[in-house]
Amino acid sequence: MAEVLRLSQLRKSYLSGEEETEILHGIDLSLQSGEFAALIGPSGSGKSTLLNLIGLLDRPSSGELQISGSATSHLPEAAITRLRGQHIGFVFQQHLLIPAFTALENVMMPLLVERGRPDPQMRQRAAELLAAVGLSDRADYLAGKLSGGQQQRVAIARALAMRPALVLADEPTGNLDTQTADSIFSLLRRINQEDGTTFLIVTHDPRLAARCDRIIELVDGRITADRENHPA
């Protein structure tokens, strides 16, 4: 299996006035192609900080982060943006769709950013992804008119538009009722199994974490447990 992510002694500090506070303390972690892992830990443990670093939305204070074999510490911002767009997909708790755009247009957004203007292949890719998440009949609906579960399905389709090696899902079921959350989680699992996409899912829900193949626990900025899991 190919290595999708490698963190080596990753640290992150922030300045508050003249005082420096270290949030992450030398994180070592790797994810292989096709893994389906949960990142858990109490509030304030550094999960969001770690996810921002893995997603190339922020830079570590020290250490090395590799995405699909590419070291990132010395890359300029333009190269970081390109690497993020091509290799990482994001699913957020708040969806972050554009309400005035249709479901199809929202799914097309990463492709538009990459290519500059729409083309038939782009529309076809977005339509295929909406079909994969069960929303072909909602392609022309404005995102703001969709239910919460439907919006999250659109967000998942959008995250897959560039065929990323790694999808980061930050509390993807946090705002959903139990039945809809189970449906969304099952969808992520199916994509993982059918396409071999690697998922790292941040969740506070131990029930959902227990359905992942690997559980990584972060406490006070350190990985305190990293274990294989065998869902029933």
Secondary structure, DSSP 4 states (H G I P E B T S, - for coil): --EEEEEEEEEEEEEETTEEEEEEEEEEEEEETT-EEEEE--TTSSHHHHHHHHTTSS--SEEEEEETTEE-TT--HHHHHHHHHHHEEEEETT----TTSBHHHHHHHHHHHHHSS--HHHHHHHHHHHHHTT-GGGTTSBGGGS-HHHHHHHHHHHHTTT--SEEEEESTTTTS-HHHHHHHHHHHHHHHHHH--EEEEE-S-HHHHTTSSEEEEEETTEEEEEEE----
